[in-house]
Amino acid sequence: MTIPNKKQMKKYLIPFLLVFLISCNSKSETPQIPSIVSEEDGAILKHLKEVEWPKAYREQDTLLLDAILGDDFQMIDASGTWSDKMGELEWIKEHAMQNDSFYYEIKRLDVLDNGTALICGTGHIFNDSTETIYQSSNILVKRKGAWKAVASHVSGIKSITD
């Protein structure tokens, strides 16, 4: 895994944070940017985030994750650690999921007319009598007809015991 230098961090972090702050704001007065991308794209993105992406991690499927992530993918985890595509592929090889079940609840899905999509929501991980939740945001870009994740951010990890 390569640790990005300050210049690389600014290149990804500032645009990501701007898009995140604009797109994941829960206030109802946030203007919606009209989309000229098809409803089919919305369904594809929903399936990608709710089914395919979790499946890749659950089954340690590096080929599937490789197809989801763009080559320029960057992730910031809850501890503030940066990772890239190769780091994520290596991570799932070494870390089998140790939970009973998982689902991702999409709270916001915007598909912009420039071929960019924003998916924000809550992950729910269940293990015995404990539910762990986290918040995440993802930016995907449509390239050559396929959606590719280019940035992800995870925060707010909390465990709730019954």
PEHUCOR-V113024 format. One record per residue. N is the residue number from 1. RES is the residue in three letters. SS is DSSP state (H for helix, E for strand, - for the rest). Layout:
BEGIN
n->N res->RES ss->SS
n->N res->RES ss->SS
END
This chain:
BEGIN
n->1 res->MET ss->-
n->2 res->THR ss->-
n->3 res->ILE ss->-
n->4 res->PRO ss->-
n->5 res->ASN ss->-
n->6 res->LYS ss->H
n->7 res->LYS ss->H
n->8 res->GLN ss->H
n->9 res->MET ss->H
n->10 res->LYS ss->H
n->11 res->LYS ss->H
n->12 res->TYR ss->H
n->13 res->LEU ss->H
n->14 res->ILE ss->H
n->15 res->PRO ss->H
n->16 res->PHE ss->H
n->17 res->LEU ss->H
n->18 res->LEU ss->H
n->19 res->VAL ss->H
n->20 res->PHE ss->H
n->21 res->LEU ss->H
n->22 res->ILE ss->H
n->23 res->SER ss->H
n->24 res->CYS ss->-
n->25 res->ASN ss->-
n->26 res->SER ss->-
n->27 res->LYS ss->-
n->28 res->SER ss->-
n->29 res->GLU ss->-
n->30 res->THR ss->-
n->31 res->PRO ss->-
n->32 res->GLN ss->-
n->33 res->ILE ss->-
n->34 res->PRO ss->-
n->35 res->SER ss->-
n->36 res->ILE ss->-
n->37 res->VAL ss->-
n->38 res->SER ss->-
n->39 res->GLU ss->H
n->40 res->GLU ss->H
n->41 res->ASP ss->H
n->42 res->GLY ss->H
n->43 res->ALA ss->H
n->44 res->ILE ss->H
n->45 res->LEU ss->H
n->46 res->LYS ss->H
n->47 res->HIS ss->H
n->48 res->LEU ss->H
n->49 res->LYS ss->H
n->50 res->GLU ss->H
n->51 res->VAL ss->H
n->52 res->GLU ss->H
n->53 res->TRP ss->H
n->54 res->PRO ss->H
n->55 res->LYS ss->H
n->56 res->ALA ss->H
n->57 res->TYR ss->H
n->58 res->ARG ss->H
n->59 res->GLU ss->-
n->60 res->GLN ss->-
n->61 res->ASP ss->-
n->62 res->THR ss->H
n->63 res->LEU ss->H
n->64 res->LEU ss->H
n->65 res->LEU ss->H
n->66 res->ASP ss->H
n->67 res->ALA ss->H
n->68 res->ILE ss->H
n->69 res->LEU ss->E
n->70 res->GLY ss->E
n->71 res->ASP ss->E
n->72 res->ASP ss->E
n->73 res->PHE ss->E
n->74 res->GLN ss->E
n->75 res->MET ss->E
n->76 res->ILE ss->E
n->77 res->ASP ss->-
n->78 res->ALA ss->-
n->79 res->SER ss->-
n->80 res->GLY ss->-
n->81 res->THR ss->-
n->82 res->TRP ss->E
n->83 res->SER ss->E
n->84 res->ASP ss->E
n->85 res->LYS ss->H
n->86 res->MET ss->H
n->87 res->GLY ss->H
n->88 res->GLU ss->H
n->89 res->LEU ss->H
n->90 res->GLU ss->H
n->91 res->TRP ss->H
n->92 res->ILE ss->H
n->93 res->LYS ss->H
n->94 res->GLU ss->H
n->95 res->HIS ss->-
n->96 res->ALA ss->-
n->97 res->MET ss->-
n->98 res->GLN ss->-
n->99 res->ASN ss->-
n->100 res->ASP ss->-
n->101 res->SER ss->E
n->102 res->PHE ss->E
n->103 res->TYR ss->E
n->104 res->TYR ss->E
n->105 res->GLU ss->E
n->106 res->ILE ss->E
n->107 res->LYS ss->E
n->108 res->ARG ss->E
n->109 res->LEU ss->E
n->110 res->ASP ss->E
n->111 res->VAL ss->E
n->112 res->LEU ss->-
n->113 res->ASP ss->-
n->114 res->ASN ss->-
n->115 res->GLY ss->-
n->116 res->THR ss->E
n->117 res->ALA ss->E
n->118 res->LEU ss->E
n->119 res->ILE ss->E
n->120 res->CYS ss->E
n->121 res->GLY ss->E
n->122 res->THR ss->E
n->123 res->GLY ss->E
n->124 res->HIS ss->E
n->125 res->ILE ss->E
n->126 res->PHE ss->E
n->127 res->ASN ss->E
n->128 res->ASP ss->-
n->129 res->SER ss->-
n->130 res->THR ss->E
n->131 res->GLU ss->E
n->132 res->THR ss->E
n->133 res->ILE ss->E
n->134 res->TYR ss->E
n->135 res->GLN ss->E
n->136 res->SER ss->E
n->137 res->SER ss->E
n->138 res->ASN ss->E
n->139 res->ILE ss->E
n->140 res->LEU ss->E
n->141 res->VAL ss->E
n->142 res->LYS ss->E
n->143 res->ARG ss->E
n->144 res->LYS ss->-
n->145 res->GLY ss->-
n->146 res->ALA ss->E
n->147 res->TRP ss->E
n->148 res->LYS ss->E
n->149 res->ALA ss->E
n->150 res->VAL ss->E
n->151 res->ALA ss->E
n->152 res->SER ss->E
n->153 res->HIS ss->E
n->154 res->VAL ss->E
n->155 res->SER ss->E
n->156 res->GLY ss->E
n->157 res->ILE ss->E
n->158 res->LYS ss->E
n->159 res->SER ss->E
n->160 res->ILE ss->E
n->161 res->THR ss->E
n->162 res->ASP ss->-
END
